[in-house]
Amino acid sequence: MKPAPFDYLRAGSLREAHAALAAEGGDAAIIAGGQTLVPLLSMRMARPSVLVDIMHIDGLNGITVEDNAIRVGAAVRQAELLAWPELARHQPLLSEALPWVGHWQTRARGTVCGSVALADPSAELPLVLAALGGEVVLSSGKGHRVVKADDFFTGLMSTVRQDDELIEAVRFPCCRDGESFAFREFARRHGDFAIVACAAIVAGTKVRLAVGGVADRPVVQDFADASDDALAAFADGLDARDDLHASAAYRRDLVRRLGRATIEDAKCRA
């Protein structure tokens, strides 16, 4: 099947991109890596009137450390971030999770911000952003606003981004002294979307566990006592779903088992 007709704008500046989004509203679609959007266009599941290509805008392709956070611009591909020499030193959790994102072919084209924008509850990058308490930088012709990850994801592939806004960057907090991290994922094949993914952050007696693939968005829980009973209560309270890959009960059981293993991994690295 071929895409429905659309106009294409290769934006040369943020101002040009903002103007197009303001003019077209929900009928415009932003394209960067295109690893999700292009198949949706081909299947006519997405029918924008105009595609706004932001990959050639100056200033969107940088990886920098600012205010103790890794700032990743909207044009940075997943493979670029994974290859960044400073990644493991500044944020081990992100370094550990990135190889699980798709396959090397998709990472070579897909962008970090594009994965966050899609907000698939099984995707690794939204999970890590939520686990770390990261931020999303949104911009429009009206200006900028910064949204915490907890507030950005609102449901299944749903976010607070407005039709006239684009994600200009995301910010992953750098690791702090005394923190240790671990990431584990269960999927049908490596590179598939996770049936359950877990990210753990341990700092002394404090434990944070983030879970993806279960509810309609990443779920983050802080534990003062990460006992098996506490983990089981957390798993039981998740709004899990049934689909063709796994039942809700199976997902909750995976959270208990995979969550425990991930927490223990993080504790061993302390």
Secondary structure as UniProt FT lines:
FT   STRAND          7..10
FT   HELIX           14..24
FT   HELIX           25..27
FT   STRAND          28..31
FT   TURN            35..36
FT   HELIX           37..42
FT   TURN            43..44
FT   STRAND          50..53
FT   TURN            55..56
FT   TURN            58..59
FT   STRAND          63..66
FT   TURN            67..68
FT   STRAND          69..73
FT   TURN            74..75
FT   HELIX           78..83
FT   TURN            85..86
FT   HELIX           87..90
FT   HELIX           92..97
FT   HELIX           98..100
FT   HELIX           104..107
FT   TURN            108..109
FT   HELIX           112..118
FT   TURN            121..122
FT   HELIX           124..132
FT   STRAND          135..140
FT   TURN            141..142
FT   STRAND          143..148
FT   HELIX           149..152
FT   STRAND          153..155
FT   TURN            156..157
FT   STRAND          158..159
FT   TURN            163..164
FT   STRAND          166..173
FT   TURN            177..178
FT   STRAND          179..186
FT   TURN            190..191
FT   STRAND          196..203
FT   TURN            204..205
FT   STRAND          206..212
FT   STRAND          219..223
FT   HELIX           228..236
FT   HELIX           248..268
//
